[in-house]
Amino acid sequence: MDILDLFHKGGPAMWPLLVLSVLSLSVIFERLWFWLRILTQEKEIVERVLDAATENWEIATEIAQKAVDQPIGRFLYAPLRLQNSDAETFRLALESTAAEEVAGMRRGEKLLESVIALSPLLGLLGTVLGLIQSLRSIRIGDLGTESTAGVTTGIGESLISTAAGLIVAITSLVFYRLFQGFVVNQVKVFNKAGNDLELLYRQSPPDPNKSTLTVREYTPESFSSPRKSRKNNLNTTPEPSLEETAPNPHPNSSQELENES
């Protein structure tokens, strides 16, 4: 049986079910793409930021800033961008950013919840309307005659809307639970990454007086190979000392002493 034929036989309730199915599919595809990008990159971002924070906070800030297109990057960059913050401010920045990012991850859940709740009801409404339409033409005196032969077919066709509503609701429910599991997992990742970063900050907070020195250490000249630097040291001639270059004020003093003796 053709899908268009089933759609027309399902009755007027099929049109709102079609709208709900389109909305549900749009949210599902958008969320799948969103989670696919997050789950493939967040672990690498967290490891790079934490490894850099153990040595240099400025490099860790730059790495987190480059990953602000990801929720985990924005989460880690929020406290690192603060200047001269204490441990309490550092923790508050982590908590506020985590709450904001988790709320963004739940985008589309309300729409899926509405589709899950409305689809079975619309399907049931379509079935009730179909039954009313089929039973309206039946008369008590026609029971058991050939005039009631089409009633069974009408009742079967009215159940199409119920089946369609259940299919839309079940599909939306499956992905709704899947996305909720992703959110719960992200909350765990945020808690662990935030606790590790805060622990590093409490153990060795960044020193603003050493910021210029750390920047100089990572200049391009510092990445020259040891062989090249050793060769340059061999080629450079040592400067003569003051004792060697200074003229002797009494050049003949030793000779005169010998003559006198």
PASEMI-967722 format. One record per atom (N, C-alpha, C, O, CB): residue in three letters; x, y, z. Coordinates in pm, whole numbers, plus 50000, padded with zeros to 5 digits. Glycine has a CB too. Layout:
<sites>
ALAXYZ/...
</sites>
This chain:
<sites>
MET500854988050000/MET500005000050000/MET500885012550000/MET501895013050071/MET499045000150123/ASP500515022449921/ASP501315034549908/ASP501215042950035/ASP500215043050105/ASP500855042649786/ILE502335050250061/ILE502355058650181/ILE501365070150168/ILE500695073750266/ILE503765064250205/LEU501255075950051/LEU500295086850031/LEU498865081950049/LEU498025089150103/LEU500465093049893/ASP498595069750004/ASP497265064150023/ASP496955062250171/ASP495855065350217/ASP497135050849949/LEU497925057150246/LEU497735055750390/LEU497535069250457/LEU496735070650550/LEU498935048550452/PHE498275079050409/PHE498155092450469/PHE496745097950451/PHE496175103650544/PHE499185101950408/HIS496195096450333/HIS494845101650308/HIS493785093650384/HIS492785099350429/HIS494545101250158/LYS493995080650398/LYS493015072550470/LYS493095074750621/LYS492145071450693/LYS493225057950439/GLY494215080250669/GLY494345082450812/GLY493455093550866/GLY493235094450986/GLY495755085650845/GLY492945101850777/GLY492025112150822/GLY492705125450848/GLY493895127050819/GLY491325107650946/PRO491965135050902/PRO492515148550924/PRO493595149151030/PRO494385158651033/PRO491415157950962/ALA493655139251118/ALA494685139551224/ALA496075137051170/ALA497055139251240/ALA494375129351331/MET496185132451046/MET497505129750989/MET498285142550960/MET499515142350960/MET497365121650863/TRP497595153450935/TRP498295166050904/TRP499045171551025/TRP500225174751012/TRP497295176450853/PRO498425172851142/PRO499235177051258/PRO500315167051295/PRO501375170951345/PRO498345179351379/LEU500065154151272/LEU501125144251297/LEU502295146151201/LEU503445144051239/LEU500565130051283/LEU502005150051078/LEU503075152750983/LEU503915164651028/LEU505145164351017/LEU502505155450844/VAL503275175051078/VAL504005186751127/VAL504875183051247/VAL506035187251256/VAL503035198051165/LEU504325175351339/LEU505105171251455/LEU506285162451417/LEU507355163551476/LEU504215163851554/SER506095153751320/SER507185145151277/SER508315153151212/SER509485150151233/SER506685134551180/VAL507965163451134/VAL508995171851072/VAL509775179451179/VAL511005180251173/VAL508355181850972/LEU509075184951277/LEU509745192151386/LEU510655182751465/LEU511785186351500/LEU508725198551479/SER510165170851492/SER510965161251567/SER512215157151490/SER513295156251548/SER510135148951601/LEU512085154551361/LEU513245150651281/LEU514265161851271/LEU515475159251272/LEU512805146451142/SER513805174251262/SER514745185451254/SER515565186651383/SER516775188851379/SER513995198651228/VAL514905185051497/VAL515625185551625/VAL516585173751637/VAL517705175351686/VAL514625185651744/ILE516165162051595/ILE516995150051608/ILE518265151351524/ILE519355148551573/ILE516215137551565/PHE518135155651399/PHE519325156951314/PHE520255168051363/PHE521475166551357/PHE518895159851169/GLU519685179051411/GLU520515189951463/GLU521285185751588/GLU522455188951602/GLU519655202251493/ARG520625178551677/ARG521275174051799/ARG522305163151772/ARG523345162551838/ARG520235169051898/LEU522025154551676/LEU523005144351641/LEU524295150551589/LEU525385146151625/LEU522435134751537/TRP524185160551504/TRP525365167551454/TRP526085174751566/TRP527315174951570/TRP524975177351343/PHE525345180751657/PHE525925187751771/PHE526725178251860/PHE527865181251895/PHE524815194451854/TRP526145166951895/TRP526825157551983/TRP527975150451912/TRP528955146851977/TRP525845147452035/LEU527875148451783/LEU528965142151711/LEU530225150651715/LEU531325145351729/LEU528545139451566/ARG530085163751702/ARG531255172651708/ARG531825173251849/ARG533035174251866/ARG530885186651661/ILE530965172851949/ILE531445174052087/ILE532195161552131/ILE533305162452184/ILE530275176752182/LEU531595150052110/LEU532155137652164/LEU533475133752099/LEU534235126052156/LEU531175126352148/THR533755138851980/THR534995135351910/THR536155144651942/THR537285141651904/THR534755135151762/GLN535915155952010/GLN536985165752031/GLN537195169652177/GLN538255174952210/GLN536685177951952/GLU536235167352263/GLU536335172652399/GLU537465166252478/GLU538125173152556/GLU535025170752472/LYS537695153352462/LYS538745146752539/LYS540115152552507/LYS540925154752597/LYS538735131652512/GLU540375155152380/GLU541655160852341/GLU541825174952395/GLU542915178652438/GLU541795160852189/ILE540755182852393/ILE540835196552443/ILE541145196752592/ILE541985204452637/ILE539515204052416/VAL540475188252669/VAL540695187852814/VAL542125183752845/VAL542775189852931/VAL539705178152882/GLU542635173652779/GLU543995169052804/GLU545025179752770/GLU545985181552844/GLU544275156252726/ARG544835186652659/ARG545805196952620/ARG545805208652718/ARG546875213752752/ARG545495201952480/VAL544635212852762/VAL544565224152855/VAL545165220552990/VAL545915228353047/VAL543115228752873/LEU544845208753041/LEU545375204653172/LEU546885202553166/LEU547595206153260/LEU544685191853220/ASP547375196653058/ASP548825194753046/ASP549565208153037/ASP550635209753096/ASP549155186352922/ALA548995217552965/ALA549635230652955/ALA549555238353088/ALA550465245953121/ALA548985238952843/ALA548485236453163/ALA548325243653289/ALA549345239353393/ALA549675247153482/ALA546925241653345/THR549845227253383/THR550865222853478/THR552205229953458/THR553035230253549/THR551075207953466/GLU552425235853341/GLU553685242453311/GLU553535257553294/GLU554335265353348/GLU554285236553186/ASN552515261753219/ASN552375275953188/ASN550895279053171/ASN550225273253085/ASN553175279653059/TRP550385288253254/TRP548965291653248/TRP548625299853125/TRP547485299253077/TRP548575299353373/GLU549565307253072/GLU549285315152953/GLU549055306252831/GLU548175308852750/GLU550445324852927/ILE549855295752820/ILE549655286352709/ILE548325279052725/ILE547635276752626/ILE550815276252701/ALA547955275352847/ALA546675268752870/ALA545515277952833/ALA544505273352778/ALA546545264453017/THR545655290852861/THR544605300452824/THR544485301652673/THR543375302452620/THR544895314152886/GLU545605301752604/GLU545555302552458/GLU544915290252396/GLU544165291352299/GLU546965304452402/ILE545195278452450/ILE544605266252397/ILE543095266152420/ILE542335262452332/ILE545255253852463/ALA542675270252539/ALA541235270752567/ALA540525281352482/ALA539385279452441/ALA540995273652714/GLN541215292452456/GLN540615302952373/GLN540395298252230/GLN539415302052166/GLN541495315452374/LYS541315290052179/LYS541155284852043/LYS540035274652032/LYS539575271751921/LYS542445278651997/ALA539575269252144/ALA538525259052144/ALA537195264452195/ALA536375256752245/ALA538945247152228/VAL536965277552184/VAL535725283352235/VAL534515279652150/VAL533385282452190/VAL535855298352243/ASP534715273652034/ASP533575269051956/ASP532975256252013/ASP531925251751968/ASP533985266951811/GLN533645250252111/GLN533145238352178/GLN532705241952320/GLN533295250852382/GLN534235227152180/PRO531675235252373/PRO531245238352511/PRO532345236152614/PRO532465244052708/PRO530045229852547/ILE533145225752599/ILE534205223152695/ILE535285233952685/ILE535915237152786/ILE534815209252673/GLY535515239352567/GLY536485250152552/GLY536015262852619/GLY536795269552686/GLY536755252752405/ARG534745266252601/ARG534205278152669/ARG534185276352820/ARG534395285852895/ARG532785281252619/PHE533955264052865/PHE533925261153008/PHE535305263153070/PHE535415268853179/PHE533445246853032/LEU536345258553004/LEU537705260053057/LEU538255274053040/LEU539075278553120/LEU538615250152991/TYR537825280852937/TYR538365294252912/TYR537745304853004/TYR538355315253027/TYR538135298052766/ALA536555302353055/ALA535865312353139/ALA536685316253261/ALA536815328253286/ALA534515307053183/PRO537235307053341/PRO538035311353456/PRO539455315553418/PRO540075323653488/PRO538105300353558/LEU539985310153308/LEU541365313253271/LEU541515327453218/LEU542595333253227/LEU541855303453168/ARG540465333153164/ARG540575346553108/ARG540515357353215/ARG540785369053186/ARG539475348953008/LEU540165353753338/LEU540105363553447/LEU541515367453489/LEU542405359053496/LEU539325357853567/GLN541695380153517/GLN542995385353557/GLN543085386453709/GLN542245392753773/GLN543245399053492/ASN544115380153765/ASN544405381153908/ASN543185377153993/ASN542815384254087/ASN544835395453944/SER542575365953962/SER541415361254037/SER541865351554146/SER542875344654133/SER540395354353943/ASP541085351354255/ASP541395342054361/ASP540725328654334/ASP540035326954233/ASP540945347754496/ALA540925319154424/ALA540395305654403/ALA538875305454405/ALA538265297654332/ALA540945296154509/GLU538255313754489/GLU536795314054496/GLU536195319454367/GLU535215313954317/GLU536345322554615/THR536755330054315/THR536275335554187/THR536495325554074/THR535665324353984/THR536985348754154/PHE537605318554078/PHE537895308253977/PHE536815297353978/PHE536365292953873/PHE539285301954002/ARG536415293054097/ARG535395282654108/ARG534025287654065/ARG533285280353999/ARG535325277454251/LEU533685300054100/LEU532385305654060/LEU532285307153909/LEU531215305053851/LEU532165319154127/ALA533385310653844/ALA533385311553698/ALA533145297953635/ALA532425296853535/ALA534715317553647/LEU533735287553691/LEU533505273953640/LEU532045269753657/LEU531445264253565/LEU534415264053712/GLU531475272453775/GLU530105268053801/GLU529095275353714/GLU528185269053659/GLU529765270153948/SER529235288353700/SER528275295953619/SER528345292053471/SER527325290853405/SER528525310953634/THR529565290153422/THR529705286153281/THR529185272053258/THR528585269353153/THR531175287053238/ALA529395263053353/ALA528885249453339/ALA527365249253333/ALA526795241853253/ALA529385240653453/ALA526715257053418/ALA525255257553416/ALA524735262953282/ALA523735258053230/ALA524735266153531/GLU525415272953229/GLU524995278653101/GLU525185268752986/GLU524325267552900/GLU525765291553073/GLU526305261852986/GLU526575252352878/GLU525645240252884/GLU525205235252780/GLU528025247752885/VAL525335235453004/VAL524415224153016/VAL523015228052970/VAL522315220052908/VAL524375219053161/ALA522615240353000/ALA521315245052950/ALA521295245552798/ALA520275242452736/ALA520995258853008/GLY522405249452737/GLY522465249452591/GLY522435235452531/GLY521905233452422/GLY523705256552545/MET523005225752604/MET522975211952556/MET521565206052558/MET521275196852483/MET523905203252640/ARG520715211352642/ARG519345206352652/ARG518405213152552/ARG517185211352561/ARG518815208352792/ARG518935220552461/ARG518095227452363/ARG517375217152275/ARG517985207652226/ARG518935237052276/GLY516095219252257/GLY515275210252176/GLY514565199552256/GLY513695192652202/GLY516115203852074/GLU514905197852384/GLU514265187452464/GLU512785190452489/GLU511965181352490/GLU514985185752596/LYS512445203052509/LYS511035206652531/LYS510185203452409/LYS509045198952422/LYS510915221452565/LEU510745205752291/LEU509995202552169/LEU509795187452156/LEU508705182952120/LEU510735207952046/LEU510825179652186/LEU510675165152180/LEU509665160252285/LEU508905150952259/LEU512035158252201/GLU509675166452401/GLU508695162652503/GLU507275165352455/GLU506375157352479/GLU508965170152633/SER507075176652389/SER505745179952336/SER505315170052229/SER504155165852225/SER505735194152279/VAL506245166252141/VAL505915156552036/VAL505565143052097/VAL504625136552052/VAL507095155051937/ILE506315138852198/ILE506055126052263/ILE504675125952328/ILE503985115752327/ILE507135122952367/ALA504265137152385/ALA502975137652454/ALA501805139352357/ALA500735133752380/ALA502975149052554/LEU501985147052249/LEU500865150252161/LEU500615139752053/LEU499475137852011/LEU501105163552095/SER501655133052009/SER501485123751896/SER500505112451926/SER499615109951844/SER502825117751858/PRO500605105352039/PRO499605094852065/PRO498185100352079/PRO497215093952038/PRO499965087252191/LEU498075112252138/LEU496735118052154/LEU496115121752020/LEU494925119751998/LEU496795130352244/LEU496935127251931/LEU496415130451798/LEU496045117751721/LEU495045117451649/LEU497435138551718/GLY496865107351736/GLY496535094651672/GLY495225088951723/GLY494405083851647/GLY497655084651693/LEU495045089751855/LEU493795084851912/LEU492605093451868/LEU491515088251844/LEU493895084752065/LEU492825106351856/LEU491755115051807/LEU491375111551664/LEU490195111351629/LEU492195129651816/GLY492375108851581/GLY492065104851444/GLY491295091851438/GLY490415090251353/GLY493335103651364/THR491615082451527/THR490885069851531/THR489445071951575/THR488525065951518/THR491575059951625/VAL489225080251674/VAL487865082951721/VAL487045089851612/VAL485875086451591/VAL487895091751848/LEU487645099451543/LEU486925106051434/LEU486605096151321/LEU485535096851261/LEU487745117751379/GLY487525087151293/GLY487255077051189/GLY486155067551228/GLY485335063851145/GLY488515069151159/LEU486125063651356/LEU485045054851403/LEU483695061951397/LEU482685055951360/LEU485325049951546/ILE483695074451433/ILE482445081851427/ILE481945082751283/ILE480755081051256/ILE482615095951485/GLN482855085251192/GLN482475086051051/GLN481985072650997/GLN481075072250915/GLN483655090950969/SER482595061751043/SER482185048550994/SER480865044051054/SER480045037950985/SER483265038351025/LEU480655046851180/LEU479435042251247/LEU478255051451227/LEU477125047951264/LEU479695040651394/ARG478475062851171/ARG477385072251155/ARG476345066951054/ARG475145069251070/ARG477915085951109/SER476805059950953/SER475905055250847/SER475215041950879/SER474435036950798/SER476665053950719/ILE475505036250996/ILE474915023351031/ILE473545025551097/ILE473375034151183/ILE475865015351127/ARG472615017951055/ARG471295017851115/ARG471075004651187/ARG471664994451152/ARG470195020251009/ILE470225004951286/ILE469984992751364/ILE469384981751278/ILE469684969951298/ILE469064995751482/GLY468554985451185/GLY467934975351100/GLY468874969650996/GLY468574959250936/GLY466734981051032/ASP470004976350973/ASP470944971550871/ASP472004962150926/ASP472854957450850/ASP471604983250806/LEU471964959351057/LEU472994950751115/LEU472884936651058/LEU471794930951051/LEU472864950351269/GLY474004931051017/GLY474044917750960/GLY473764917450812/GLY473744906550753/GLY473084909051029/THR473554928750750/THR473294929150607/THR474544933550532/THR475574936550593/THR472134938650576/GLU474444933950400/GLU475584937850318/GLU475894952750329/GLU477004956850294/GLU475324934250174/SER474984960650375/SER475234975050387/SER476254978250495/SER476844989150495/SER473944982350416/THR476474969150585/THR477464971250692/THR478804964950660/THR479674964150748/THR476954965650825/ALA479004960450538/ALA480264953950503/ALA481434963750502/ALA482564959950533/ALA480154947250367/GLY481154976350467/GLY482244986150462/GLY482614992050595/GLY483574999750604/GLY481874997150370/VAL481874988650700/VAL482174994350832/VAL483504988850883/VAL484304996150941/VAL481044991150932/THR483744975950861/THR484994969950907/THR486204976450840/THR487224979050903/THR484994954950880/THR486054979050710/THR487134985850639/THR487354999850693/THR488495004250706/THR486844986350490/GLY486295006850724/GLY486415020450779/GLY487065020650915/GLY487845029750944/GLY485055026850788/ILE486775010850998/ILE487395010051130/ILE488885007151117/ILE489695012851190/ILE486704999251216/GLY489254998151025/GLY490674995251004/GLY491435007350954/GLY492575009550995/GLY490824983850906/GLU490825015150867/GLU491485027150816/GLU491615037850924/GLU492575045550923/GLU490705032750697/SER490675038351015/SER490745048451121/SER491885045751219/SER492365054951285/SER489435049151197/LEU492325033251228/LEU493435029851317/LEU494785034051262/LEU495795033351333/LEU493435015051343/ILE494825038451136/ILE496095042751076/ILE496655054851151/ILE497855055651174/ILE495905046250926/SER495805064051190/SER496285075951261/SER496865072251397/SER497845078351440/SER495135086051279/THR496275062451464/THR496835058051592/THR498225052051574/THR499135054851651/THR495905047851659/ALA498375043751472/ALA499685037851445/ALA500715048551410/ALA501855047951456/ALA499595027651331/ALA500315058451330/ALA501245069151293/ALA501645077351415/ALA502815080851429/ALA500615078251187/GLY500695080451503/GLY501025087851624/GLY501965080351715/GLY502855086351775/GLY499785091151698/LEU501775067051727/LEU502665059051809/LEU504075058451750/LEU505055058851824/LEU502105045051826/ILE504185057451618/ILE505505057051554/ILE506265069951578/ILE507455069651611/ILE505355054451403/VAL505595081351562/VAL506255094251585/VAL506665095651732/VAL507765100351761/VAL505315105951545/ALA505795091651824/ALA506105093051966/ALA507245083852008/ALA508125088152082/ALA504865090052051/ILE507245071451961/ILE508305061952000/ILE509665066451945/ILE510665065752017/ILE507975047851949/THR509705070851819/THR510965075551762/THR511515087551837/THR512705088251866/THR510785078951614/SER510645096951869/SER511085108751944/SER511535105052084/SER512485110952136/SER509955119051952/LEU510875095352146/LEU511245091352281/LEU512635084752284/LEU513405087052377/LEU510205081752338/VAL512945076752183/VAL514255070052179/VAL515385080252174/VAL516345079252250/VAL514335060752058/PHE515265089952085/PHE516325099952073/PHE516325109652192/PHE517375114852230/PHE516185107851942/TYR515165111952249/TYR515105120552367/TYR515895114352483/TYR516645121352551/TYR513635122852409/ARG515725101452504/ARG516495094652609/ARG517975094152575/ARG518825095252664/ARG515955080452630/LEU518295092452449/LEU519695092252408/LEU520375105652436/LEU521485105952488/LEU519815088852259/PHE519705116552402/PHE520285129852427/PHE520375132752575/PHE521315139452619/PHE519445140652358/GLN519435128052653/GLN519535129852798/GLN520745122452855/GLN521415127352946/GLN518255124952866/GLY521025110652803/GLY522225103352846/GLY523495110852812/GLY524445110752890/GLY522255089652784/PHE523535117252695/PHE524695125352658/PHE524885137152754/PHE526005140452791/PHE524545130452515/VAL523775143352793/VAL523865154852884/VAL524395150453020/VAL525235157253079/VAL522485161552901/VAL523915139253070/VAL524395134153200/VAL525885131153193/VAL526625133853287/VAL523605121553242/ASN526325125453082/ASN527745122553065/ASN528575135353059/ASN529675135853112/ASN527975114252939/GLN528045145652995/GLN528765158352987/GLN528875165053123/GLN529875171553152/GLN528085167652889/VAL527865163553206/VAL527945169153341/VAL529095162653417/VAL529805169553490/VAL526615167053416/LYS529275149653402/LYS530395142753467/LYS531735147653412/LYS532685149653488/LYS530275127653448/VAL531815149553280/VAL533065154353220/VAL533385168453269/VAL534545171453299/VAL532965154153066/PHE532385177053276/PHE532605190753322/PHE533045190953468/PHE533935198653504/PHE531325199053305/ASN532445182653551/ASN532825182253692/ASN534275177753709/ASN535025183753786/ASN531895172953770/LYS534665167253638/LYS536035162253651/LYS537055172253597/LYS538065174853662/LYS536175148953578/ALA536795177853479/ALA537725187553422/ALA537815200053508/ALA538905205353529/ALA537315191253279/GLY536675204853558/GLY536685216653643/GLY537415214353775/GLY538145223053821/GLY535285221053671/ASN537215202653835/ASN537905199753961/ASN539415198553940/ASN540195203554021/ASN537365186654023/ASP539825192053831/ASP541265190953803/ASP541895204653778/ASP542995207353825/ASP541495181753682/LEU541195213053703/LEU541745226353673/LEU541795234953799/LEU542765242353820/LEU540905233253566/GLU540775234153881/GLU540775241954006/GLU541855237054101/GLU542475245054171/GLU539405241154075/LEU542095224054104/LEU543165218754189/LEU544535223654144/LEU545365227154227/LEU543125203554189/LEU544765223854015/LEU546025229253964/LEU546155244153997/LEU547255248954027/LEU546125227153812/TYR545055251253990/TYR545095265654019/TYR545405268154166/TYR546125277554199/TYR543775272253980/ARG544855259954255/ARG545125261754397/ARG546555257654434/ARG547155263654523/ARG544125253754480/GLN547095247754366/GLN548445243254397/GLN549495252854345/GLN550445256154415/GLN548675229454338/SER549325257454220/SER550315266554161/SER549585277354081/SER549475276353959/SER551315258754070/PRO549095287654150/PRO548395298454079/PRO549365306153991/PRO550565306454019/PRO547725308054179/PRO548875312253885/PRO549755319853796/PRO550335331953866/PRO549645338853940/PRO549015324253670/ASP551605334553841/ASP552305345953899/ASP552385356953794/ASP553055355053692/ASP553735341853950/PRO551725368553815/PRO551775379053714/PRO553155384853694/PRO553455390153586/PRO550835390053750/ASN554035383953795/ASN555385389453781/ASN556245381153687/ASN557215386253631/ASN556045390353915/LYS555895368353671/LYS556665359553585/LYS556075357753447/LYS556535349353370/LYS556815346353649/SER555055365653416/SER554405364053285/SER555315367953172/SER555335361353067/SER553135372153279/THR556085378853191/THR556975383053083/THR558105373153062/THR558565370852950/THR557535396853112/LEU558565367253175/LEU559645357553162/LEU559175344953090/LEU559915339353008/LEU560195353853298/THR557975340553118/THR557485328553051/THR557265330952904/THR557445321952823/THR556195323853115/VAL556885343152868/VAL556715346152727/VAL558045345852655/VAL558125341252541/VAL556045359752708/ARG559115350752720/ARG560425350752656/ARG560945336552638/ARG561665333552542/ARG561405358952738/GLU560585327852731/GLU561075314252719/GLU560525307152597/GLU561135297552550/GLU560725306452843/TYR559385311452544/TYR558755304752431/TYR558905312852303/TYR558075311752213/TYR557285302252460/THR559955320952294/THR560245328052170/THR560855318452069/THR561365307952109/THR561175339952195/PRO560825321651939/PRO561365312351839/PRO562835309251859/PRO563285298351822/PRO561165317951701/GLU563615318651917/GLU565035315951934/GLU565285304752034/GLU566295297852028/GLU565755328451979/SER564335302952127/SER564535292652229/SER564325278652176/SER564705268952243/SER563625294952346/PHE563735277152058/PHE563495264052002/PHE564595259751905/PHE564405250251830/PHE562165263851932/SER565775266651905/SER566875262551818/SER567475249651868/SER567455246851988/SER567945273451810/SER568005241951778/SER568525228751813/SER569795229951896/SER570495240051886/SER568795220651687/PRO570105219851979/PRO571315220352062/PRO572585220551979/PRO573575226852017/PRO571345208552157/ARG572565213551864/ARG573765213551781/ARG574075227451728/ARG575225231751723/ARG573595203851665/LYS573025234451688/LYS573235247751633/LYS573755257351739/LYS574655265251714/LYS571945253151572/SER573165256451858/SER573625265451964/SER575055262252005/SER575815271252038/SER572695264552086/ARG575425249152004/ARG576785245252038/ARG577775250151933/ARG578885254351965/ARG576895230152054/LYS577345249451807/LYS578215254251700/LYS578425269251709/LYS579535274151687/LYS577645250751564/ASN577365276451742/ASN577495290951756/ASN578425294551872/ASN579175304351864/ASN576125297451778/ASN578375286651978/ASN579245289452092/ASN580705286952057/ASN581585293852108/ASN578845281052212/LEU580975276851971/LEU582345274151932/LEU582905284651838/LEU584095287951842/LEU582435260551867/ASN582035289951753/ASN582475299851656/ASN582755313351718/ASN583575321051668/ASN581465301451547/THR582085316251826/THR582285329251891/THR583585328951968/THR583815319852046/THR581105332651984/THR584415338751947/THR585705339752016/THR585525347152146/THR584775356852151/THR586765346951929/PRO586175342752252/PRO586015349652381/PRO586685363252377/PRO587745365052318/PRO586605341252496/GLU586035372752442/GLU586585386252449/GLU587775386552544/GLU587745379852647/GLU585515396352495/PRO588795393852512/PRO589955394652602/PRO589595401352731/PRO588755410352736/PRO591105402152536/SER590235396852836/SER589965402452969/SER590645415952983/SER591475419952902/SER590425392953080/LEU590265422753091/LEU590825436053115/LEU592325435253144/LEU593085444353110/LEU590105442953232/GLU592715424153207/GLU594135423053239/GLU594975421153114/GLU596115425953107/GLU594365411453335/GLU594415414153014/GLU595175411952892/GLU595235424252804/GLU596255426852739/GLU594585400552815/THR594165431952801/THR594115443652712/THR594725456052775/THR595185464952703/THR592685446652672/ALA594745456852905/ALA595245469052969/ALA596755470152950/ALA597465460352970/ALA594895469253121/PRO597265481852911/PRO598725483552892/PRO599445483553026/PRO598875487453128/PRO599025496652817/ASN600715479153025/ASN601525478553146/ASN602085492553173/ASN602875497553093/ASN602665467953134/PRO601705498753283/PRO602175512553308/PRO603695513053328/PRO604295523653307/PRO601485518353430/HIS604305502353367/HIS605765502153388/HIS606335490653307/HIS606635480053363/HIS606145500753539/PRO606495492353178/PRO606935481153095/PRO608355476653126/PRO608675464953106/PRO606845484752949/ASN609215485653175/ASN610615481853200/ASN610925480153347/ASN612085479653387/ASN611535492153142/SER609875479353428/SER610135478753573/SER610875466153612/SER611775466753696/SER608835479653651/SER610525454853556/SER611205442353592/SER612655442353545/SER613515437053615/SER610475430453533/GLN612935448153427/GLN614305448353376/GLN615175457653460/GLN616345454553484/GLN614325452853230/GLU614635468953505/GLU615405478153585/GLU615755471953721/GLU616855473953773/GLU614635491253605/LEU614825464353775/LEU615125457853903/LEU616265448053890/LEU617115446953979/LEU613895450653956/GLU616295440953777/GLU617395431453755/GLU618735438653743/GLU619745433753794/GLU617135423253629/ASN618765450453674/ASN620015458053657/ASN620515463153791/ASN621715462653819/ASN619805469853559/GLU619595468153873/GLU620005473354002/GLU620585462554090/GLU621535464854166/GLU618845479854072/SER619985450254078/SER620525439354162/SER621915434954113/SER622505425854172/SER619555427454162/
</sites>
